[in-house]
């Protein structure tokens, strides 16, 4: 009978998918595929919850004592198929909604083989589920109808997707993703009874309780090491792969949790998963499928803390050995509730929450608290005639004194202060003070944990940024070696560049900003030139300068310093630069001479060269009397001069100054100007930004003007003067809209 049902299901679903494939257009075909998958999911769910299993037995020896009538090999194969059919079906169910290439491999290499083996082992699976296998229609149980229908429906769908995706190829990294996700996800989908079936309940003395060695070992492996490994692997994957992986793992864990919630208990609401951490098993897949933000932040703020406390103080029996199904189920449940929400934030499935979202979560927790309290009071009501409770529950641990006993006698005294009343032969009890303090304490501790999460995410983000930077450096180095084509990395990328500063379609964005601060700027400056860079405040002058000197990364385009690429050869490029920032920061406990020597050491300037140059510039800037005084005693102008000397001590080929004359007295301005002219006359480049247009006009060979992050013009001062306009008039015409707005 089972094989007739299997054959009928194969023909029905196989024929339907074949007709859809050959006779329907692409859009309708996808709709039919999803409808068929939905029907198979419904069959799977009914089969899953409709039988009373015998699998909560204490190991293989107890199984043998039941006189089931099948050998060990068949029993083991049946047990493995009961486990693996869940992840195999989940991969199949996710396929029509996923555009990932890897999803086709999951179906092809996991779903199809597991379903085929399960068909072969259909009878052992049935025996393991209900203790017998019936052939007669009259004696068959519901699960014996549903299992062959399920297998007969899933096989043609899995084969269809395998044929449809036959030519899909994935690389080595994606194959690793398939293998790891299938392994980890299947571990979380393990039925709670499976370890006990193979190994028994465990050896005496090994209890996952009271922070014993075994308890700590479980915490280290499942609550620390495993989530960290998942994080470090998935952070290198794309957003779709991350979400797919987390969804598969959470669905597998939810199904493993559901093994103890069968159809036979549907009329026992006191056995429903009302516990806070239990609700997380259903909330997490919903959050990954539909992305409801408020529901997610509720489980993030409330369930994570609850799962952590439950992990440290588990509520299963203290005599339960490590392979007891209740222990396995508890570990799987609280593993998900504890770190899955944190992973979803760390891997950017959801944004890092803000404080206001915590207060929303508190409101929803209050509603849940009232629900749990009401259910506890109702189910624990005492039957006055017998003096016994109707049913014993302790949802959220707010009805019994479990938490109070851990806190001490003072908490127990508060617990004993109760309010009771009798109605229709039942006695109801509440403990208002204890339960109110419990709620407030949970909220306060949960709020404190929020800051711990934030610290963890800060560390995670910093580590990830460092990882990306190091990865980028390695990639840039490989690209550079390819471009240099065997030449030394110390050689310029453009070996014929000479002394030249080049910007090639440079653009810069900050963070996640959608708008460019500087967009598509290109120009060149050659040796012997003094180049003035003009523009209003906020136009992008400092952004370009900071990118040239390597203070901030380049978003798009290229910058080259004497042929060296600023991004891929940063050390070599900086060796040719001298930089005077608009806001300098000096080590003020050093003397001027010590600071200049410190900079000279960084640039590996020889003793003879540094002494010669220092003597020249100290005399030029009239610092003979103060060069050996501490910098903190210097005036603003003197500090500016020390900064300039430090920028010139290694005789850079390109000297960059950002508003260098601001705050200087006329004598100092003259000294700096002379220094700039002399440096350019020696064949070097002087590149500076300034708002002092009259000085720029007298000093510069060429100028560039930037407005709103876009380069407006690059021209020589001589050409501008030939047009009959002063540089000031020319500049004001270029940035005219800014002047008009200022005038208004």
C-alpha positions in Angstrom: 0.0 0.0 0.0 2.8 2.4 0.9 4.5 1.9 -2.5 1.2 2.5 -4.3 0.8 5.8 -2.5 4.4 6.6 -3.3 3.9 5.8 -7.0 0.7 7.8 -7.2 2.3 10.8 -5.6 5.3 10.5 -8.0 3.0 10.4 -11.0 0.8 13.3 -9.8 3.5 15.7 -8.8 5.9 14.7 -11.6 3.2 15.0 -14.2 2.1 18.4 -12.9 5.6 19.9 -12.9 6.3 18.4 -16.4 3.1 20.0 -17.8 4.0 23.3 -16.2 7.5 23.2 -17.6 6.6 22.4 -21.2 3.2 24.2 -21.6 3.3 27.3 -19.4 5.3 30.6 -19.8 8.0 31.4 -17.4 6.0 33.6 -15.0 3.1 31.1 -14.6 5.6 28.3 -14.4 7.2 29.9 -11.3 3.8 30.4 -9.7 2.9 26.7 -10.3 6.3 25.7 -8.8 5.7 27.7 -5.7 2.1 26.3 -5.3 3.5 22.7 -5.6 6.2 23.5 -3.0 3.5 25.0 -0.8 1.4 21.8 -1.0 4.5 19.6 -0.3 5.3 21.8 2.7 1.8 21.3 4.1 2.1 17.5 3.6 5.5 17.6 5.4 4.1 19.6 8.3 1.1 17.2 8.7 3.3 14.2 8.6 5.7 15.7 11.0 3.2 16.5 13.7 0.7 13.7 13.3 2.5 10.8 14.9 3.5 9.8 18.5 7.1 8.8 18.1 8.9 6.1 20.0 12.2 7.8 19.6 12.5 9.2 23.1 13.9 5.8 24.1 17.1 5.5 26.1 19.5 4.2 23.4 19.9 1.2 21.1 19.6 -1.4 23.9 16.1 -0.1 24.9 15.2 0.0 21.2 16.0 -3.7 21.0 13.9 -4.5 24.1 10.8 -3.2 22.3 11.1 -6.2 19.9 10.6 -3.9 16.8 11.8 -6.6 14.5 14.5 -4.9 12.4 18.3 -5.2 12.5 20.6 -2.5 13.6 21.6 -1.4 10.2 18.0 -0.8 9.1 17.3 1.0 12.4 20.3 3.2 12.0 19.4 4.1 8.4 15.8 4.8 9.4 17.0 7.1 12.2 19.5 9.0 9.9 16.8 9.4 7.3 14.3 10.8 9.8 17.0 13.4 10.7 18.4 14.3 7.2 15.0 14.5 5.4 14.4 17.7 7.3 17.4 19.7 6.0 16.9 18.1 2.5 13.3 19.3 2.5 14.2 22.7 3.7 16.7 23.2 0.9 14.0 22.1 -1.6 11.4 24.4 0.0 13.7 27.4 -0.2 14.7 26.8 -3.9 11.8 28.6 -5.7 12.4 31.7 -3.6 16.1 31.9 -4.0 18.1 33.2 -6.9 21.4 32.0 -5.5 23.4 29.7 -7.7 24.4 27.7 -4.6 20.7 26.9 -3.8 20.6 24.7 -6.9 23.6 22.7 -5.6 21.9 22.2 -2.2 19.0 20.6 -4.0 21.1 18.6 -6.5 23.7 17.2 -4.1 21.7 17.0 -0.8 18.0 16.9 -1.4 17.9 14.4 -4.2 20.3 11.8 -2.6 18.6 12.1 0.8 15.1 11.7 -0.7 16.2 8.7 -2.8 17.7 7.0 0.3 14.7 7.8 2.4 12.4 6.1 -0.2 14.6 3.0 0.0 14.5 3.2 3.8 10.8 4.2 4.0 9.8 1.1 6.0 12.6 1.5 8.6 11.7 5.1 9.0 8.1 4.2 9.7 9.1 1.5 12.2 11.3 4.0 14.0 8.5 6.5 14.1 5.6 4.4 15.4 7.1 1.1 16.3 5.6 -1.0 13.4 5.0 -1.0 9.7 1.5 -1.9 8.4 0.6 -2.9 4.9 -3.2 -3.2 5.2 -5.2 0.0 4.5 -7.3 -0.7 7.5 -4.4 -0.9 10.0 -2.2 1.8 8.6 -1.7 4.9 10.7 -1.8 8.5 9.4 2.0 8.8 9.2 2.2 5.7 7.1 -0.1 7.5 4.5 1.7 10.8 4.7 5.3 9.7 4.5 5.1 8.0 1.0 3.0 10.9 -0.3 5.6 13.3 1.0 8.6 11.4 -0.5 6.7 10.9 -3.8 6.0 14.6 -4.0 9.5 15.9 -3.1 11.4 13.6 -5.4 10.1 14.8 -8.8 10.4 18.4 -7.6 14.0 17.9 -6.5 14.9 16.1 -9.7 13.2 18.9 -11.8 15.3 21.6 -10.1 18.4 19.5 -10.6 17.8 19.1 -14.3 16.8 22.7 -14.6 20.0 23.8 -12.9 22.2 21.1 -14.4 24.5 23.6 -16.1 24.9 25.9 -13.1 28.6 26.0 -12.1 29.9 27.3 -8.9 33.5 28.1 -7.9 35.6 26.5 -5.1 34.6 29.1 -2.5 30.9 28.6 -3.2 31.3 24.8 -2.9 32.9 25.4 0.5 29.8 27.5 1.4 27.5 24.7 0.3 29.4 22.1 2.4 29.8 24.2 5.5 26.2 25.4 5.5 24.8 21.9 4.9 26.9 20.6 7.8 26.2 23.3 10.3 22.5 23.6 9.4 22.0 19.9 9.7 23.6 19.9 13.1 21.0 22.3 14.4 18.3 20.2 12.7 19.3 17.1 14.7 16.3 15.5 16.4 16.8 15.8 20.2 16.4 12.0 20.6 19.1 11.1 18.0 22.2 11.3 20.3 20.4 9.2 22.9 19.4 6.6 20.3 23.1 6.0 19.4 24.9 6.7 22.7 22.3 6.4 25.5 21.6 9.2 27.9 25.3 9.5 28.8 27.6 8.5 31.6 26.8 9.2 35.2 28.5 12.4 36.6 28.2 14.2 33.3 25.5 16.8 33.9 25.0 20.1 32.0 24.2 22.0 35.2 25.6 24.3 37.9 28.5 25.4 35.6 30.2 22.0 35.9 33.0 21.2 33.5 30.5 19.7 31.1 28.2 22.7 31.4 31.1 25.1 30.8 32.3 23.0 27.8 28.8 23.2 26.2 28.7 27.0 26.8 32.2 27.5 25.2 31.4 25.3 22.1 27.8 26.2 21.4 27.5 29.7 22.8 30.9 31.2 22.0 33.1 29.2 19.6 30.4 28.1 17.1 28.7 31.6 16.6 32.1 33.2 16.3 33.1 30.7 13.6 29.8 31.3 11.8 30.3 35.1 12.0 33.9 35.0 10.7 33.0 32.8 7.8 29.7 34.5 6.8 31.0 38.1 7.0 33.0 37.5 3.8 29.8 36.4 2.0 27.3 38.6 0.2 24.1 39.8 1.9 21.9 37.3 0.1 24.2 34.3 1.1 24.3 35.6 4.7 20.5 35.8 4.9 20.0 32.4 3.2 22.4 30.7 5.6 20.9 32.2 8.7 17.4 31.4 7.5 18.3 27.8 6.8 20.0 27.4 10.2 17.1 29.0 12.1 14.5 26.8 10.2 16.4 23.7 11.0 16.6 24.6 14.7 12.9 25.4 14.8 12.1 22.0 13.3 14.3 20.2 15.8 12.5 22.1 18.6 9.2 21.1 17.2 9.9 17.3 17.6 8.4 17.5 21.1 5.3 19.4 20.0 3.2 16.9 18.3 -0.5 17.0 17.1 -1.5 14.9 20.1 -0.8 17.8 22.4 -2.9 20.4 20.5 -5.5 20.2 23.2 -3.0 20.8 25.9 -2.3 24.5 25.9 -0.3 24.2 29.1 2.3 22.3 27.0 2.5 25.0 24.3 5.9 26.8 23.9 4.9 29.9 25.9 8.4 30.3 27.4 10.2 33.5 26.1 13.1 31.6 24.6 10.8 29.1 23.0 9.0 32.0 21.1 12.4 32.9 19.6 12.4 29.7 17.6 9.4 30.9 15.6 10.2 34.6 15.7 13.7 34.3 14.1 12.6 32.6 10.8 9.8 35.2 10.5 12.3 38.0 11.0 14.6 36.6 8.3 11.7 36.0 5.8 9.6 39.1 6.2 12.0 41.5 8.1 9.5 43.0 10.6 11.8 45.4 12.5 9.8 45.8 15.7 9.4 42.1 16.1 13.1 41.6 15.5 14.2 44.2 18.0 11.9 42.7 20.6 13.7 39.4 20.3 17.1 41.2 20.1 16.6 43.1 23.3 14.5 40.7 25.3 15.1 37.1 24.1 18.9 37.4 23.9 19.2 38.3 27.6 16.7 35.7 28.6 18.5 33.0 26.7 21.8 34.0 28.3 20.4 33.8 31.8 18.6 30.5 31.0 21.9 29.1 29.6 23.7 29.8 32.9 20.7 28.5 35.0 19.0 25.8 32.9 15.6 24.6 34.0 15.8 20.9 33.0 16.3 18.4 35.8 19.7 18.5 37.6 20.0 14.7 37.2 19.5 14.8 33.4 22.5 13.5 31.6 24.1 15.3 28.6 22.4 13.2 25.9 18.9 13.4 27.4 16.6 14.8 24.7 15.4 17.6 26.9 19.0 18.7 27.4 19.7 18.6 23.6 16.6 20.5 22.8 17.3 23.1 25.5 20.8 23.7 24.2 19.7 24.0 20.5 16.8 26.3 21.5 18.8 28.7 23.6 21.8 28.7 21.3 19.5 30.1 18.6 17.7 32.6 20.9 21.1 33.8 22.3 23.3 34.5 19.3 21.2 34.4 16.2 19.8 37.9 16.8 23.3 39.2 17.6 24.6 37.6 14.4 21.8 39.2 12.4 22.9 42.6 13.5 26.7 41.9 13.3 26.2 40.6 9.7 24.1 43.6 8.8 20.8 41.8 8.1 19.4 44.4 10.5 20.8 47.8 11.5 22.3 48.3 14.9 19.4 49.3 17.1 18.8 52.6 18.8 17.7 53.3 22.3 14.1 54.1 21.3 13.8 50.6 19.9 14.6 49.3 23.3 11.7 51.2 24.9 9.3 49.7 22.2 10.7 46.3 23.1 10.0 46.9 26.8 6.3 47.7 26.0 5.9 44.4 24.1 7.7 42.6 26.9 5.2 44.1 29.3 2.3 42.6 27.2 4.1 39.2 27.0 4.7 39.4 30.8 1.0 39.9 31.4 0.1 37.0 29.1 2.6 34.7 30.8 1.4 35.7 34.2 -2.2 35.2 33.3 -1.5 31.7 31.8 0.5 30.7 34.9 -2.3 31.9 37.3 -4.9 30.1 35.3 -3.1 26.8 34.7 -1.7 26.6 38.3 -5.1 27.3 39.9 -5.7 24.9 42.9 -8.7 22.6 42.7 -10.1 23.3 46.2 -11.7 19.8 46.5 -8.4 18.0 46.0 -5.8 20.7 47.0 -3.9 20.0 43.8 -3.0 22.3 40.9 -5.0 21.9 37.7 -1.7 21.9 35.8 1.8 23.0 36.8 3.4 25.7 34.6 6.0 28.4 35.1 6.2 30.4 31.9 9.0 33.0 32.1 9.8 31.7 35.6 7.6 34.2 37.2 5.2 31.9 39.1 7.5 29.6 41.1 10.3 30.7 43.4 13.1 29.3 41.1 14.8 32.7 40.7 14.1 33.7 44.3 15.9 30.7 45.6 19.0 31.6 43.7 18.9 35.2 45.0 18.6 34.3 48.7 16.2 34.4 51.6 15.3 38.0 51.1 13.8 37.2 47.7 12.0 34.1 49.1 10.4 36.3 51.8 9.1 38.7 49.0 7.8 35.6 47.1 5.8 34.5 50.0 3.7 37.7 50.0 0.8 36.6 47.9 -2.8 37.5 47.1 -5.3 34.6 46.7 -9.0 34.3 45.8 -11.5 31.4 45.2 -13.8 31.2 42.2 -15.9 28.3 41.0 -14.1 25.8 43.1 -10.6 27.0 42.1 -8.1 28.9 44.2 -6.0 31.5 42.2 -2.7 33.0 43.5 -0.6 36.0 42.4 2.5 37.5 44.0 2.3 41.2 43.0 5.4 42.5 44.7 7.7 39.6 43.7 6.4 39.6 40.1 6.7 43.4 39.7 10.3 43.4 41.0 11.0 40.5 38.7 9.8 42.5 35.7 11.7 45.7 36.7 14.9 43.7 37.4 14.7 42.0 34.0 14.3 45.4 32.3 17.2 47.0 34.2 19.6 44.0 33.5 18.4 43.9 29.9 19.2 47.6 29.5 22.6 47.1 31.0 23.3 44.2 28.5 22.4 46.5 25.6 25.6 48.5 26.3 27.6 45.2 26.3 26.1 44.3 22.9 27.1 47.8 21.6 30.6 47.4 22.8 30.8 43.9 21.1 29.5 45.4 17.8 32.0 48.3 18.0 34.8 45.7 18.4 33.3 43.6 15.6 33.0 46.6 13.3 36.6 47.7 14.0 37.9 44.2 13.4 36.0 43.9 10.2 37.2 47.2 8.9 40.8 46.2 9.7 40.1 42.9 7.9 38.8 44.7 4.8 41.8 47.1 4.8 44.3 44.2 5.0 42.4 42.4 2.3 42.5 45.5 0.1 46.2 45.9 0.8 46.9 42.3 -0.4 44.7 42.8 -3.5 46.4 46.1 -4.3 49.8 44.5 -3.9 48.9 41.7 -6.3 47.5 44.2 -8.8 50.6 46.4 -8.4 52.9 43.4 -9.0 50.9 42.6 -12.1 51.1 46.1 -13.5 54.9 46.4 -12.7 55.4 43.2 -14.7 58.5 42.0 -12.8 59.9 45.4 -11.8 60.6 46.2 -8.2 57.7 47.4 -6.1 59.9 50.3 -5.1 59.8 51.6 -8.7 57.1 54.1 -9.8 54.1 52.6 -11.7 54.8 55.2 -14.3 58.6 55.1 -14.6 58.6 58.1 -17.0 56.6 60.4 -14.8 59.4 62.4 -13.3 58.3 65.1 -10.8 54.6 65.2 -11.4 51.3 65.2 -9.4 48.5 63.6 -11.3 44.7 63.2 -10.4 42.9 60.9 -12.8 39.1 61.0 -12.4 39.3 61.2 -8.7 36.1 61.0 -6.7 35.4 60.9 -2.9 32.4 59.8 -0.9 32.2 59.7 2.9 30.8 56.7 4.6 27.3 55.7 3.3 26.6 59.2 1.9 25.0 58.9 -1.5 26.5 62.2 -2.7 30.1 62.8 -3.7 32.1 65.3 -1.8 34.4 65.5 -4.8 33.5 64.1 -8.2 35.5 63.3 -11.3 38.5 65.6 -10.8 41.4 65.3 -13.2 44.5 67.6 -13.6 48.3 67.5 -13.6 51.0 69.6 -11.9 54.6 69.4 -13.1 58.0 70.0 -11.6 59.0 73.7 -11.3 55.4 74.9 -10.8 53.8 76.7 -7.9 50.1 75.6 -8.2 47.4 77.5 -6.4 44.2 75.6 -5.5 41.2 77.9 -4.9 37.6 77.5 -3.9 35.0 78.5 -1.3 34.7 76.8 2.0 33.4 73.2 1.7 34.2 73.1 -2.0 36.5 70.0 -1.6 40.0 71.5 -1.4 41.0 69.8 1.9 39.3 66.6 0.8 41.6 66.4 -2.3 44.7 67.3 -0.3 44.0 64.7 2.4 43.5 62.0 -0.2 46.8 62.9 -1.9 48.8 62.7 1.4 47.0 59.4 2.4 45.0 60.7 5.3 41.8 59.3 3.8 41.1 56.6 1.2 40.2 57.2 -2.4 36.6 56.2 -3.4 37.1 56.2 -7.2 39.9 57.2 -9.7 43.6 57.4 -9.3 46.2 59.7 -7.8 49.9 59.5 -8.6 52.9 61.2 -6.9 56.0 61.2 -9.1 54.6 58.1 -10.9 53.8 56.2 -7.6 50.1 55.3 -7.2 48.9 56.8 -3.9 46.6 53.9 -3.2 48.8 50.9 -4.0 52.2 52.4 -3.3 51.4 54.6 -0.3 54.8 54.4 1.4 56.7 55.3 -1.8 54.3 58.1 -2.6 54.5 59.6 0.9 58.3 59.5 0.7 58.0 62.2 -2.0 55.6 64.4 -0.2 55.9 67.1 2.4 52.6 68.3 4.0 51.7 71.3 6.0 48.1 70.9 7.2 45.7 73.6 8.0 45.3 72.3 11.6 48.6 70.9 12.8 49.3 68.8 15.9 52.8 68.8 17.3 54.4 67.0 20.2 54.6 70.0 22.4 56.8 68.4 25.1 59.6 68.1 22.5 61.9 70.9 21.5 61.7 72.3 18.0 65.0 70.5 17.1 63.8 67.2 18.6 60.6 67.3 16.7 62.3 68.0 13.4 64.8 65.2 14.0 61.9 62.9 14.8 60.4 63.6 11.4 63.8 63.3 9.7 64.2 59.8 11.3 60.8 58.8 9.9 61.9 59.8 6.4 65.4 58.3 6.9 67.2 61.5 6.2 71.0 61.3 6.7 72.6 63.2 9.6 74.6 65.4 7.2 71.5 66.3 5.1 69.2 67.0 8.1 71.8 69.2 9.8 72.4 71.2 6.6 68.7 71.7 5.9 67.8 72.4 9.5 70.5 75.1 9.8 69.2 76.7 6.5 65.6 76.8 7.5 66.2 77.8 11.1 68.1 80.8 9.9 65.5 81.6 7.2 62.7 81.6 9.7 64.8 83.3 12.4 64.4 80.5 15.0 68.0 80.4 16.2 67.1 81.5 19.7 64.1 79.2 20.2 64.8 76.0 18.3 66.0 74.3 21.5 63.0 75.4 23.6 59.9 73.2 24.1 57.2 73.6 21.4 54.6 74.4 24.1 56.3 77.7 24.7 56.0 78.7 21.0 53.6 81.2 19.5 51.2 80.2 16.7 53.6 81.5 14.0 56.6 79.7 15.4 54.6 76.4 15.5 53.7 77.0 11.9 57.3 77.5 11.0 58.3 74.2 12.8 55.6 72.4 10.8 57.0 73.9 7.5 60.6 72.9 8.4 59.4 69.4 9.3 57.7 69.1 5.9 60.9 70.2 4.1 63.5 68.3 6.1 63.5 65.4 3.6 63.5 67.8 0.6 60.2 66.4 -0.9 59.6 66.6 -4.6 56.0 67.7 -3.9 55.3 70.2 -1.1 51.6 70.5 -0.2 50.3 73.3 2.0 46.7 73.6 3.1 46.0 77.3 4.0 49.6 77.8 5.2 49.6 81.6 5.6 46.6 81.8 8.0 47.5 83.6 11.2 51.1 84.5 10.2 52.5 88.0 10.5 53.7 89.8 7.4 57.3 88.9 8.0 56.5 85.2 8.3 54.3 85.3 5.2 57.2 86.8 3.2 59.6 84.1 4.5 57.1 81.3 3.6 56.5 82.7 0.2 60.3 82.9 -0.5 60.7 79.4 0.6 57.9 78.2 -1.7 59.4 80.1 -4.7 62.9 78.6 -4.0 61.6 75.1 -3.7 59.8 75.3 -7.0 62.9 76.8 -8.7 64.8 73.7 -7.7 62.5 71.7 -10.0 60.0 70.6 -7.3 56.2 71.1 -7.1 54.6 73.5 -4.6 50.8 72.8 -4.3 48.9 75.0 -1.9 45.3 76.1 -1.2 44.5 79.6 0.0 41.8 82.2 0.3 44.4 85.0 -0.2 43.9 85.6 -3.9 46.3 88.5 -4.3 49.1 86.3 -2.9 48.1 83.4 -5.2 48.1 85.8 -8.2 51.7 87.0 -7.5 53.1 83.6 -6.4 51.5 80.9 -8.7 52.3 79.7 -12.2 48.9 78.0 -12.6 45.7 77.8 -10.5 42.8 75.4 -10.2 39.3 76.4 -9.0 36.9 73.9 -7.5 33.2 74.5 -6.6 30.7 72.0 -5.1 33.2 69.2 -5.4 33.7 69.7 -9.1 36.7 71.2 -10.8 35.7 74.3 -12.8 39.0 75.4 -14.4 42.7 74.8 -14.5 44.7 77.6 -16.2 47.9 79.7 -16.0 47.8 83.0 -14.2 49.4 84.5 -17.4 46.5 83.4 -19.5 44.0 84.8 -17.1 45.7 88.1 -17.0 45.7 88.2 -20.9 41.9 88.0 -20.8 42.0 91.5 -19.2 40.6 90.3 -15.8 42.4 90.1 -12.5 42.5 86.7 -10.8 40.0 88.0 -8.2 37.5 88.9 -10.9 38.0 85.7 -12.7 37.6 83.7 -9.5 34.4 85.5 -8.6 32.9 84.9 -12.0 33.6 81.2 -11.6 31.9 80.9 -8.2 29.3 83.6 -8.9 26.3 81.7 -7.4 28.1 81.5 -4.1 28.7 85.3 -4.1 25.1 86.0 -5.0 23.8 83.7 -2.2 26.2 85.4 0.3 24.9 88.8 -0.8 21.3 87.8 -0.1 
